[in-house]
Amino acid sequence: MSPNNIEVYAICAVSNIEPGGAKAFSLSRIAGAGENRPFPIVIVRKNAKDFFGYVNACPHEGIWLNIGSGTFFDTDKKSLRCSRHGARFETETGICTDGPCQGASLEPLALAVIQGDVCLCGVALVEDDGIPDPFAEELDDTMEIMIHPD
Ligand code: FES
């Protein structure tokens, strides 16, 4: 939490994502009616200082971009790519430039780097309550769960 009622959560240390890399996080958010909803996201680190965040759901069929392959990038490493049907997305905008959902966009997230952490802003997350997640073993190896209230 932070001043002015804007939700800010540290997701990971800047150093946890290499420049040119991306990492998925399986979070939970508090939805409008107060219930918890799965909130898978991906954070992309384009270079030393530029980070981009998106809900990890392809606009075509709503599945994780990295499903199966575990990777987020096209072979050229310049664009994001959905592993299911190959839709390509601009890293900086999330807009689909090629594929079955061309012209649609990944849902962007507001990120900020604060004191060495990549933080997610404006989304109310469910904080880790220490209760084991019964679905944890189904998570992809590339998923990490790290929520630290700001
Ligand atoms: S589900 Fe992503 S391109 Fe079809």
Backbone and ligand atoms as CSV (ligand in chain L), in Angstrom:
chain,resi,resn,atom,element,x,y,z
A,1,MET,N,N,0.845,-1.181,0.000
A,1,MET,CA,C,0.000,0.000,0.000
A,1,MET,C,C,0.890,1.245,0.000
A,2,SER,N,N,0.325,2.346,-0.354
A,2,SER,CA,C,1.127,3.551,-0.409
A,2,SER,C,C,0.230,4.755,-0.142
A,3,PRO,N,N,0.838,5.907,-0.035
A,3,PRO,CA,C,0.043,7.107,0.198
A,3,PRO,C,C,-0.951,7.336,-0.940
A,4,ASN,N,N,-1.928,8.156,-0.687
A,4,ASN,CA,C,-2.919,8.573,-1.678
A,4,ASN,C,C,-3.781,7.420,-2.180
A,5,ASN,N,N,-3.837,6.320,-1.434
A,5,ASN,CA,C,-4.694,5.188,-1.768
A,5,ASN,C,C,-4.386,4.544,-3.106
A,6,ILE,N,N,-3.202,4.730,-3.606
A,6,ILE,CA,C,-2.811,4.014,-4.825
A,6,ILE,C,C,-2.085,2.746,-4.390
A,7,GLU,N,N,-2.582,1.632,-4.876
A,7,GLU,CA,C,-1.963,0.363,-4.509
A,7,GLU,C,C,-0.612,0.240,-5.204
A,8,VAL,N,N,0.415,-0.075,-4.445
A,8,VAL,CA,C,1.749,-0.296,-5.017
A,8,VAL,C,C,2.341,-1.530,-4.354
A,9,TYR,N,N,2.681,-2.514,-5.155
A,9,TYR,CA,C,3.264,-3.737,-4.624
A,9,TYR,C,C,4.594,-4.013,-5.312
A,10,ALA,N,N,5.608,-4.304,-4.517
A,10,ALA,CA,C,6.886,-4.737,-5.076
A,10,ALA,C,C,6.726,-6.173,-5.558
A,11,ILE,N,N,7.023,-6.389,-6.814
A,11,ILE,CA,C,6.859,-7.730,-7.391
A,11,ILE,C,C,8.173,-8.504,-7.353
A,12,CYS,N,N,9.265,-7.846,-7.723
A,12,CYS,CA,C,10.568,-8.512,-7.679
A,12,CYS,C,C,11.644,-7.452,-7.714
A,13,ALA,N,N,12.863,-7.870,-7.375
A,13,ALA,CA,C,13.999,-6.961,-7.496
A,13,ALA,C,C,14.329,-6.761,-8.969
A,14,VAL,N,N,14.779,-5.580,-9.293
A,14,VAL,CA,C,15.202,-5.291,-10.666
A,14,VAL,C,C,16.186,-6.353,-11.155
A,15,SER,N,N,17.077,-6.765,-10.283
A,15,SER,CA,C,18.125,-7.721,-10.660
A,15,SER,C,C,17.579,-9.123,-10.937
A,16,ASN,N,N,16.307,-9.361,-10.612
A,16,ASN,CA,C,15.734,-10.697,-10.854
A,16,ASN,C,C,15.413,-10.951,-12.320
A,17,ILE,N,N,15.370,-9.885,-13.102
A,17,ILE,CA,C,15.072,-10.040,-14.533
A,17,ILE,C,C,16.238,-9.453,-15.324
A,18,GLU,N,N,16.866,-10.258,-16.141
A,18,GLU,CA,C,18.003,-9.775,-16.925
A,18,GLU,C,C,17.524,-8.872,-18.056
A,19,PRO,N,N,18.325,-7.890,-18.450
A,19,PRO,CA,C,17.969,-7.085,-19.626
A,19,PRO,C,C,17.728,-8.017,-20.820
A,20,GLY,N,N,16.632,-7.790,-21.517
A,20,GLY,CA,C,16.270,-8.662,-22.630
A,20,GLY,C,C,15.467,-9.871,-22.197
A,21,GLY,N,N,15.151,-9.949,-20.924
A,21,GLY,CA,C,14.429,-11.105,-20.408
A,21,GLY,C,C,13.016,-10.768,-19.976
A,22,ALA,N,N,12.319,-11.767,-19.530
A,22,ALA,CA,C,10.938,-11.607,-19.053
A,22,ALA,C,C,10.683,-12.648,-17.986
A,23,LYS,N,N,9.770,-12.331,-17.107
A,23,LYS,CA,C,9.444,-13.280,-16.042
A,23,LYS,C,C,7.947,-13.229,-15.761
A,24,ALA,N,N,7.385,-14.414,-15.523
A,24,ALA,CA,C,5.959,-14.520,-15.212
A,24,ALA,C,C,5.757,-14.589,-13.707
A,25,PHE,N,N,4.664,-14.022,-13.267
A,25,PHE,CA,C,4.291,-14.083,-11.856
A,25,PHE,C,C,2.825,-14.458,-11.769
A,26,SER,N,N,2.532,-15.399,-10.899
A,26,SER,CA,C,1.150,-15.833,-10.715
A,26,SER,C,C,0.622,-15.176,-9.448
A,27,LEU,N,N,-0.125,-14.109,-9.624
A,27,LEU,CA,C,-0.627,-13.325,-8.496
A,27,LEU,C,C,-2.135,-13.525,-8.362
A,28,SER,N,N,-2.687,-12.980,-7.318
A,28,SER,CA,C,-4.139,-12.922,-7.160
A,28,SER,C,C,-4.524,-11.478,-6.904
A,29,ARG,N,N,-5.618,-11.066,-7.511
A,29,ARG,CA,C,-6.075,-9.705,-7.280
A,29,ARG,C,C,-7.453,-9.739,-6.629
A,30,ILE,N,N,-7.778,-8.626,-6.017
A,30,ILE,CA,C,-9.094,-8.499,-5.402
A,30,ILE,C,C,-10.009,-7.862,-6.437
A,31,ALA,N,N,-10.994,-8.619,-6.864
A,31,ALA,CA,C,-11.897,-8.147,-7.916
A,31,ALA,C,C,-12.938,-7.197,-7.340
A,32,GLY,N,N,-13.766,-6.647,-8.225
A,32,GLY,CA,C,-14.724,-5.621,-7.854
A,32,GLY,C,C,-15.637,-5.994,-6.708
A,33,ALA,N,N,-16.109,-7.239,-6.692
A,33,ALA,CA,C,-17.034,-7.662,-5.648
A,33,ALA,C,C,-16.313,-8.153,-4.400
A,34,GLY,N,N,-14.983,-8.009,-4.390
A,34,GLY,CA,C,-14.215,-8.380,-3.207
A,34,GLY,C,C,-13.665,-9.787,-3.238
A,35,GLU,N,N,-13.978,-10.547,-4.288
A,35,GLU,CA,C,-13.470,-11.916,-4.346
A,35,GLU,C,C,-12.061,-11.936,-4.957
A,36,ASN,N,N,-11.337,-13.015,-4.667
A,36,ASN,CA,C,-9.984,-13.159,-5.193
A,36,ASN,C,C,-10.036,-13.773,-6.593
A,37,ARG,N,N,-9.222,-13.209,-7.469
A,37,ARG,CA,C,-9.161,-13.723,-8.832
A,37,ARG,C,C,-7.710,-13.969,-9.219
A,38,PRO,N,N,-7.422,-15.061,-9.941
A,38,PRO,CA,C,-6.053,-15.271,-10.429
A,38,PRO,C,C,-5.631,-14.089,-11.295
A,39,PHE,N,N,-4.387,-13.709,-11.169
A,39,PHE,CA,C,-3.898,-12.537,-11.895
A,39,PHE,C,C,-2.476,-12.828,-12.396
A,40,PRO,N,N,-2.389,-13.593,-13.486
A,40,PRO,CA,C,-1.067,-13.898,-14.028
A,40,PRO,C,C,-0.516,-12.705,-14.794
A,41,ILE,N,N,0.713,-12.351,-14.542
A,41,ILE,CA,C,1.306,-11.210,-15.249
A,41,ILE,C,C,2.680,-11.600,-15.793
A,42,VAL,N,N,3.143,-10.807,-16.716
A,42,VAL,CA,C,4.520,-10.950,-17.194
A,42,VAL,C,C,5.177,-9.580,-17.129
A,43,ILE,N,N,6.410,-9.571,-16.661
A,43,ILE,CA,C,7.203,-8.342,-16.651
A,43,ILE,C,C,8.377,-8.552,-17.598
A,44,VAL,N,N,8.499,-7.626,-18.537
A,44,VAL,CA,C,9.552,-7.694,-19.550
A,44,VAL,C,C,10.564,-6.601,-19.260
A,45,ARG,N,N,11.815,-6.977,-19.260
A,45,ARG,CA,C,12.873,-5.972,-19.090
A,45,ARG,C,C,13.551,-5.793,-20.438
A,46,LYS,N,N,13.279,-4.671,-21.074
A,46,LYS,CA,C,13.808,-4.463,-22.422
A,46,LYS,C,C,15.306,-4.183,-22.408
A,47,ASN,N,N,15.736,-3.384,-21.459
A,47,ASN,CA,C,17.152,-3.031,-21.364
A,47,ASN,C,C,17.436,-2.744,-19.892
A,48,ALA,N,N,18.488,-1.994,-19.626
A,48,ALA,CA,C,18.869,-1.775,-18.231
A,48,ALA,C,C,17.776,-1.105,-17.425
A,49,LYS,N,N,17.043,-0.182,-18.045
A,49,LYS,CA,C,16.102,0.601,-17.233
A,49,LYS,C,C,14.634,0.525,-17.648
A,50,ASP,N,N,14.332,-0.055,-18.785
A,50,ASP,CA,C,12.937,-0.050,-19.258
A,50,ASP,C,C,12.232,-1.379,-18.997
A,51,PHE,N,N,11.143,-1.288,-18.233
A,51,PHE,CA,C,10.334,-2.462,-17.920
A,51,PHE,C,C,8.919,-2.263,-18.474
A,52,PHE,N,N,8.329,-3.360,-18.938
A,52,PHE,CA,C,6.953,-3.322,-19.423
A,52,PHE,C,C,6.205,-4.493,-18.785
A,53,GLY,N,N,4.979,-4.219,-18.371
A,53,GLY,CA,C,4.202,-5.269,-17.722
A,53,GLY,C,C,2.864,-5.472,-18.407
A,54,TYR,N,N,2.451,-6.725,-18.492
A,54,TYR,CA,C,1.165,-7.057,-19.103
A,54,TYR,C,C,0.501,-8.189,-18.327
A,55,VAL,N,N,-0.817,-8.205,-18.391
A,55,VAL,CA,C,-1.522,-9.395,-17.931
A,55,VAL,C,C,-1.115,-10.526,-18.875
A,56,ASN,N,N,-0.752,-11.649,-18.294
A,56,ASN,CA,C,-0.266,-12.768,-19.112
A,56,ASN,C,C,-1.457,-13.552,-19.664
A,57,ALA,N,N,-2.131,-12.922,-20.613
A,57,ALA,CA,C,-3.292,-13.545,-21.248
A,57,ALA,C,C,-3.353,-13.069,-22.695
A,58,CYS,N,N,-3.237,-14.011,-23.608
A,58,CYS,CA,C,-3.292,-13.659,-25.025
A,58,CYS,C,C,-4.702,-13.173,-25.376
A,59,PRO,N,N,-4.828,-12.055,-26.117
A,59,PRO,CA,C,-6.167,-11.565,-26.463
A,59,PRO,C,C,-6.943,-12.524,-27.364
A,60,HIS,N,N,-6.248,-13.486,-27.962
A,60,HIS,CA,C,-6.947,-14.427,-28.850
A,60,HIS,C,C,-7.800,-15.412,-28.055
A,61,GLU,N,N,-7.175,-16.186,-27.181
A,61,GLU,CA,C,-7.950,-17.177,-26.415
A,61,GLU,C,C,-7.744,-17.065,-24.918
A,62,GLY,N,N,-7.039,-16.040,-24.507
A,62,GLY,CA,C,-6.926,-15.751,-23.076
A,62,GLY,C,C,-5.958,-16.615,-22.297
A,63,ILE,N,N,-5.124,-17.368,-22.992
A,63,ILE,CA,C,-4.192,-18.246,-22.272
A,63,ILE,C,C,-2.855,-17.549,-22.044
A,64,TRP,N,N,-2.044,-18.151,-21.174
A,64,TRP,CA,C,-0.703,-17.601,-20.935
A,64,TRP,C,C,0.065,-17.553,-22.252
A,65,LEU,N,N,0.778,-16.468,-22.460
A,65,LEU,CA,C,1.600,-16.370,-23.673
A,65,LEU,C,C,2.663,-17.463,-23.704
A,66,ASN,N,N,3.197,-17.793,-22.540
A,66,ASN,CA,C,4.323,-18.732,-22.473
A,66,ASN,C,C,3.868,-20.170,-22.248
A,67,ILE,N,N,2.608,-20.442,-22.472
A,67,ILE,CA,C,2.114,-21.794,-22.194
A,67,ILE,C,C,2.885,-22.812,-23.047
A,68,GLY,N,N,3.236,-23.877,-22.433
A,68,GLY,CA,C,3.954,-24.933,-23.154
A,68,GLY,C,C,5.426,-24.660,-23.295
A,69,SER,N,N,5.769,-23.650,-24.080
A,69,SER,CA,C,7.182,-23.382,-24.375
A,69,SER,C,C,7.918,-22.775,-23.194
A,70,GLY,N,N,7.212,-22.061,-22.356
A,70,GLY,CA,C,7.862,-21.386,-21.238
A,70,GLY,C,C,8.516,-20.076,-21.623
A,71,THR,N,N,8.559,-19.777,-22.911
A,71,THR,CA,C,9.215,-18.541,-23.331
A,71,THR,C,C,8.185,-17.501,-23.775
A,72,PHE,N,N,8.589,-16.236,-23.661
A,72,PHE,CA,C,7.701,-15.137,-24.042
A,72,PHE,C,C,8.094,-14.507,-25.365
A,73,PHE,N,N,9.267,-14.822,-25.852
A,73,PHE,CA,C,9.801,-14.053,-26.973
A,73,PHE,C,C,9.729,-14.803,-28.293
A,74,ASP,N,N,9.613,-13.997,-29.338
A,74,ASP,CA,C,9.737,-14.527,-30.676
A,74,ASP,C,C,11.207,-14.883,-30.898
A,75,THR,N,N,11.491,-15.588,-31.994
A,75,THR,CA,C,12.870,-16.017,-32.238
A,75,THR,C,C,13.817,-14.836,-32.399
A,76,ASP,N,N,13.296,-13.688,-32.870
A,76,ASP,CA,C,14.172,-12.522,-33.027
A,76,ASP,C,C,14.425,-11.821,-31.695
A,77,LYS,N,N,13.764,-12.267,-30.649
A,77,LYS,CA,C,13.924,-11.697,-29.304
A,77,LYS,C,C,13.449,-10.253,-29.218
A,78,LYS,N,N,12.831,-9.728,-30.282
A,78,LYS,CA,C,12.407,-8.325,-30.263
A,78,LYS,C,C,10.947,-8.173,-29.913
A,79,SER,N,N,10.153,-9.172,-30.191
A,79,SER,CA,C,8.728,-9.075,-29.889
A,79,SER,C,C,8.306,-10.237,-28.994
A,80,LEU,N,N,7.172,-10.019,-28.345
A,80,LEU,CA,C,6.599,-11.081,-27.535
A,80,LEU,C,C,5.791,-11.997,-28.455
A,81,ARG,N,N,5.621,-13.226,-28.040
A,81,ARG,CA,C,4.949,-14.180,-28.918
A,81,ARG,C,C,4.115,-15.133,-28.087
A,82,CYS,N,N,2.909,-15.367,-28.553
A,82,CYS,CA,C,2.057,-16.358,-27.895
A,82,CYS,C,C,2.447,-17.740,-28.405
A,83,SER,N,N,2.676,-18.639,-27.487
A,83,SER,CA,C,3.134,-19.977,-27.876
A,83,SER,C,C,2.044,-20.804,-28.540
A,84,ARG,N,N,0.775,-20.460,-28.348
A,84,ARG,CA,C,-0.298,-21.307,-28.857
A,84,ARG,C,C,-0.455,-21.186,-30.375
A,85,HIS,N,N,-0.694,-19.989,-30.882
A,85,HIS,CA,C,-0.907,-19.830,-32.323
A,85,HIS,C,C,0.039,-18.807,-32.939
A,86,GLY,N,N,1.027,-18.373,-32.194
A,86,GLY,CA,C,2.092,-17.555,-32.764
A,86,GLY,C,C,1.823,-16.076,-32.911
A,87,ALA,N,N,0.807,-15.530,-32.255
A,87,ALA,CA,C,0.588,-14.079,-32.348
A,87,ALA,C,C,1.817,-13.342,-31.820
A,88,ARG,N,N,2.176,-12.248,-32.510
A,88,ARG,CA,C,3.333,-11.447,-32.096
A,88,ARG,C,C,2.853,-10.105,-31.552
A,89,PHE,N,N,3.543,-9.621,-30.527
A,89,PHE,CA,C,3.161,-8.386,-29.858
A,89,PHE,C,C,4.378,-7.483,-29.709
A,90,GLU,N,N,4.154,-6.193,-29.921
A,90,GLU,CA,C,5.224,-5.235,-29.663
A,90,GLU,C,C,5.525,-5.221,-28.169
A,91,THR,N,N,6.790,-5.294,-27.837
A,91,THR,CA,C,7.179,-5.307,-26.424
A,91,THR,C,C,6.752,-4.031,-25.718
A,92,GLU,N,N,6.883,-2.896,-26.391
A,92,GLU,CA,C,6.657,-1.606,-25.741
A,92,GLU,C,C,5.178,-1.246,-25.594
A,93,THR,N,N,4.327,-1.782,-26.484
A,93,THR,CA,C,2.919,-1.384,-26.465
A,93,THR,C,C,1.966,-2.542,-26.163
A,94,GLY,N,N,2.402,-3.760,-26.406
A,94,GLY,CA,C,1.532,-4.919,-26.232
A,94,GLY,C,C,0.580,-5.131,-27.388
A,95,ILE,N,N,0.703,-4.330,-28.447
A,95,ILE,CA,C,-0.205,-4.455,-29.589
A,95,ILE,C,C,0.208,-5.646,-30.453
A,96,CYS,N,N,-0.788,-6.398,-30.862
A,96,CYS,CA,C,-0.533,-7.562,-31.714
A,96,CYS,C,C,-0.312,-7.089,-33.143
A,97,THR,N,N,0.859,-7.404,-33.697
A,97,THR,CA,C,1.210,-6.968,-35.045
A,97,THR,C,C,1.027,-8.074,-36.066
A,98,ASP,N,N,0.861,-9.296,-35.592
A,98,ASP,CA,C,0.756,-10.414,-36.525
A,98,ASP,C,C,0.106,-11.594,-35.803
A,99,GLY,N,N,-0.823,-12.246,-36.468
A,99,GLY,CA,C,-1.448,-13.415,-35.854
A,99,GLY,C,C,-2.950,-13.276,-35.778
A,100,PRO,N,N,-3.616,-14.243,-35.153
A,100,PRO,CA,C,-5.076,-14.279,-35.166
A,100,PRO,C,C,-5.749,-13.138,-34.418
A,101,CYS,N,N,-5.007,-12.439,-33.571
A,101,CYS,CA,C,-5.611,-11.304,-32.847
A,101,CYS,C,C,-4.942,-9.987,-33.246
A,102,GLN,N,N,-4.507,-9.908,-34.496
A,102,GLN,CA,C,-3.833,-8.711,-34.989
A,102,GLN,C,C,-4.661,-7.465,-34.714
A,103,GLY,N,N,-4.002,-6.439,-34.161
A,103,GLY,CA,C,-4.679,-5.186,-33.828
A,103,GLY,C,C,-5.185,-5.140,-32.402
A,104,ALA,N,N,-5.368,-6.301,-31.787
A,104,ALA,CA,C,-5.763,-6.334,-30.372
A,104,ALA,C,C,-4.525,-6.075,-29.518
A,105,SER,N,N,-4.727,-5.957,-28.231
A,105,SER,CA,C,-3.589,-5.609,-27.379
A,105,SER,C,C,-3.598,-6.426,-26.095
A,106,LEU,N,N,-2.401,-6.737,-25.639
A,106,LEU,CA,C,-2.265,-7.256,-24.284
A,106,LEU,C,C,-2.718,-6.164,-23.324
A,107,GLU,N,N,-3.172,-6.562,-22.145
A,107,GLU,CA,C,-3.610,-5.567,-21.163
A,107,GLU,C,C,-2.391,-5.040,-20.425
A,108,PRO,N,N,-2.082,-3.757,-20.602
A,108,PRO,CA,C,-0.864,-3.215,-19.989
A,108,PRO,C,C,-1.021,-2.981,-18.494
A,109,LEU,N,N,0.100,-3.031,-17.805
A,109,LEU,CA,C,0.126,-2.770,-16.367
A,109,LEU,C,C,1.000,-1.566,-16.103
A,110,ALA,N,N,0.664,-0.825,-15.074
A,110,ALA,CA,C,1.481,0.318,-14.670
A,110,ALA,C,C,2.581,-0.175,-13.734
A,111,LEU,N,N,3.823,0.018,-14.152
A,111,LEU,CA,C,4.957,-0.398,-13.339
A,111,LEU,C,C,5.763,0.821,-12.927
A,112,ALA,N,N,6.467,0.687,-11.831
A,112,ALA,CA,C,7.408,1.717,-11.409
A,112,ALA,C,C,8.567,1.011,-10.727
A,113,VAL,N,N,9.764,1.528,-10.927
A,113,VAL,CA,C,10.919,0.997,-10.210
A,113,VAL,C,C,11.143,1.880,-8.993
A,114,ILE,N,N,11.027,1.266,-7.831
A,114,ILE,CA,C,11.152,2.011,-6.580
A,114,ILE,C,C,12.168,1.307,-5.701
A,115,GLN,N,N,13.218,2.000,-5.397
A,115,GLN,CA,C,14.268,1.484,-4.510
A,115,GLN,C,C,14.716,0.087,-4.923
A,116,GLY,N,N,14.953,-0.082,-6.197
A,116,GLY,CA,C,15.509,-1.345,-6.679
A,116,GLY,C,C,14.502,-2.454,-6.899
A,117,ASP,N,N,13.232,-2.153,-6.692
A,117,ASP,CA,C,12.196,-3.161,-6.932
A,117,ASP,C,C,11.306,-2.740,-8.095
A,118,VAL,N,N,10.870,-3.730,-8.866
A,118,VAL,CA,C,9.850,-3.474,-9.877
A,118,VAL,C,C,8.500,-3.583,-9.182
A,119,CYS,N,N,7.743,-2.506,-9.238
A,119,CYS,CA,C,6.488,-2.442,-8.486
A,119,CYS,C,C,5.303,-2.333,-9.439
A,120,LEU,N,N,4.232,-2.977,-9.053
A,120,LEU,CA,C,2.978,-2.914,-9.788
A,120,LEU,C,C,2.087,-1.879,-9.113
A,121,CYS,N,N,1.537,-0.968,-9.909
A,121,CYS,CA,C,0.759,0.141,-9.352
A,121,CYS,C,C,-0.701,0.042,-9.786
A,122,GLY,N,N,-1.584,0.380,-8.866
A,122,GLY,CA,C,-2.983,0.545,-9.210
A,122,GLY,C,C,-3.801,-0.727,-9.270
A,123,VAL,N,N,-3.258,-1.833,-8.780
A,123,VAL,CA,C,-4.011,-3.089,-8.750
A,123,VAL,C,C,-3.985,-3.615,-7.321
A,124,ALA,N,N,-5.149,-3.921,-6.778
A,124,ALA,CA,C,-5.221,-4.451,-5.413
A,124,ALA,C,C,-4.932,-5.945,-5.446
A,125,LEU,N,N,-3.787,-6.329,-4.916
A,125,LEU,CA,C,-3.400,-7.737,-4.914
A,125,LEU,C,C,-3.782,-8.397,-3.601
A,126,VAL,N,N,-3.956,-9.697,-3.661
A,126,VAL,CA,C,-4.147,-10.487,-2.453
A,126,VAL,C,C,-2.762,-10.809,-1.919
A,127,GLU,N,N,-2.515,-10.451,-0.689
A,127,GLU,CA,C,-1.194,-10.696,-0.125
A,127,GLU,C,C,-1.079,-12.148,0.312
A,128,ASP,N,N,0.144,-12.657,0.242
A,128,ASP,CA,C,0.415,-14.046,0.611
A,128,ASP,C,C,0.042,-14.262,2.073
A,129,ASP,N,N,-0.891,-15.188,2.303
A,129,ASP,CA,C,-1.348,-15.417,3.673
A,129,ASP,C,C,-0.694,-16.632,4.310
A,130,GLY,N,N,0.280,-17.212,3.602
A,130,GLY,CA,C,0.997,-18.344,4.168
A,130,GLY,C,C,0.261,-19.663,4.037
A,131,ILE,N,N,-0.968,-19.636,3.501
A,131,ILE,CA,C,-1.717,-20.871,3.312
A,131,ILE,C,C,-1.252,-21.530,2.013
A,132,PRO,N,N,-0.891,-22.808,2.067
A,132,PRO,CA,C,-0.401,-23.458,0.847
A,132,PRO,C,C,-1.436,-23.413,-0.270
A,133,ASP,N,N,-0.959,-23.143,-1.455
A,133,ASP,CA,C,-1.832,-23.066,-2.619
A,133,ASP,C,C,-2.023,-24.473,-3.176
A,134,PRO,N,N,-3.261,-25.000,-3.182
A,134,PRO,CA,C,-3.462,-26.373,-3.663
A,134,PRO,C,C,-3.116,-26.551,-5.128
A,135,PHE,N,N,-3.035,-25.457,-5.876
A,135,PHE,CA,C,-2.724,-25.559,-7.299
A,135,PHE,C,C,-1.259,-25.254,-7.585
A,136,ALA,N,N,-0.480,-25.051,-6.533
A,136,ALA,CA,C,0.896,-24.603,-6.727
A,136,ALA,C,C,1.686,-25.558,-7.612
A,137,GLU,N,N,1.436,-26.865,-7.477
A,137,GLU,CA,C,2.235,-27.814,-8.252
A,137,GLU,C,C,1.896,-27.768,-9.730
A,138,GLU,N,N,0.760,-27.172,-10.064
A,138,GLU,CA,C,0.403,-27.087,-11.475
A,138,GLU,C,C,1.048,-25.888,-12.162
A,139,LEU,N,N,1.688,-25.045,-11.377
A,139,LEU,CA,C,2.272,-23.851,-11.966
A,139,LEU,C,C,3.437,-24.219,-12.870
A,140,ASP,N,N,3.558,-23.454,-13.914
A,140,ASP,CA,C,4.683,-23.615,-14.809
A,140,ASP,C,C,5.969,-23.318,-14.047
A,141,ASP,N,N,7.059,-23.947,-14.459
A,141,ASP,CA,C,8.342,-23.703,-13.800
A,141,ASP,C,C,8.763,-22.250,-13.860
A,142,THR,N,N,8.283,-21.553,-14.868
A,142,THR,CA,C,8.718,-20.171,-15.024
A,142,THR,C,C,7.911,-19.220,-14.145
A,143,MET,N,N,6.909,-19.753,-13.466
A,143,MET,CA,C,6.097,-18.904,-12.605
A,143,MET,C,C,6.775,-18.697,-11.258
A,144,GLU,N,N,6.651,-17.536,-10.743
A,144,GLU,CA,C,7.133,-17.281,-9.399
A,144,GLU,C,C,6.048,-16.524,-8.657
A,145,ILE,N,N,5.984,-16.742,-7.382
A,145,ILE,CA,C,5.031,-15.989,-6.583
A,145,ILE,C,C,5.817,-15.213,-5.549
A,146,MET,N,N,5.829,-13.932,-5.684
A,146,MET,CA,C,6.511,-13.094,-4.709
A,146,MET,C,C,5.717,-11.810,-4.568
A,147,ILE,N,N,5.104,-11.652,-3.457
A,147,ILE,CA,C,4.358,-10.415,-3.218
A,147,ILE,C,C,4.860,-9.810,-1.922
A,148,HIS,N,N,5.320,-8.613,-1.997
A,148,HIS,CA,C,5.777,-7.920,-0.808
A,148,HIS,C,C,5.043,-6.600,-0.727
A,149,PRO,N,N,4.188,-6.438,0.246
A,149,PRO,CA,C,3.509,-5.149,0.337
A,149,PRO,C,C,4.501,-4.009,0.489
A,150,ASP,N,N,4.242,-2.939,-0.185
A,150,ASP,CA,C,5.153,-1.807,-0.156
A,150,ASP,C,C,5.046,-1.069,1.174
L,1,FES,S1,S,-4.150,-18.108,-28.031
L,1,FES,FE1,FE,-2.534,-16.732,-28.460
L,1,FES,S2,S,-2.477,-16.656,-30.606
L,1,FES,FE2,FE,-4.131,-17.996,-30.172
